[in-house]
Amino acid sequence: MSTRRVILLLIILLLLPFALKVKGQDFGKSQSLFSDIKAHKVGDIVTVLIYEQSQATQQVETKTEKTSKTKAGGGPGLGPFFKLFPAFDIEGESKNSHDGKGQNLRNGSLRGKITCTVTKVKDNGDLMIEGSRVIGISGDRETITLSGVIRSKDVSADNTIDSYLISDAQIHYTGKGNATTGSRPGFLSRLFGWLF
């Protein structure tokens, strides 16, 4: 086998992976032949791992106490004229106290996965993503929608990103169906709660 044929064969073998990759992607994007494919342009998809947990506690305590006492007394005066008046005694006590406590606890948790599409690439290379997922179970519909901005370097090698790395994240989880409406109070209960 001649040297020319060996060199030609080696060139073909080296260019084959690159040619296969270019067939499915833009040629102008600088992607390594040996790295995993990650979202980097409009239309690419990325999987978001939602791990959201919020907890807030507010506690207020007020305590006041005020006590006042009044006492006055006297006896018969000196001399025959003042002895005609009987002894007098006045005593009074006033007490006011207030003890108030308030506590507000909120705890929420949301876990799941959703695949989003890159809708825009910003000038600095950040990616704007949007996605939604609708799950129907026995007539009930549960919807997760997500949008935000991510950095390309935060996307892991398996093309996933954690939700806490999303800037300007908007995550909405809503439900519609028998399970949701069954847990709501009735119309009269809501009306009385609004009035009183």
Sequence and secondary structure as in RCSB ss.txt:
>XXXX:A:sequence
MSTRRVILLLIILLLLPFALKVKGQDFGKSQSLFSDIKAHKVGDIVTVLIYEQSQATQQVETKTEKTSKTKAGGG
PGLGPFFKLFPAFDIEGESKNSHDGKGQNLRNGSLRGKITCTVTKVKDNGDLMIEGSRVIGISGDRETITLSGVI
RSKDVSADNTIDSYLISDAQIHYTGKGNATTGSRPGFLSRLFGWLF
>XXXX:A:secstr
  HHHHHHHHHHHHHHHHHHHHHHS SSS   SSS     STT EEEEEEEEEEEEEEEEEEEEEEEEEEEEEE 
  SHHHHTTS  EEEEEEEEEEEEEEEEEEEEEEEEEEEEEEEEEE TTS EEEEEEEEEEETTEEEEEEEEEEE
 GGGS TTSEEEGGG EEEEEEEEEESHHHHHTS  HHHHHHHHH 
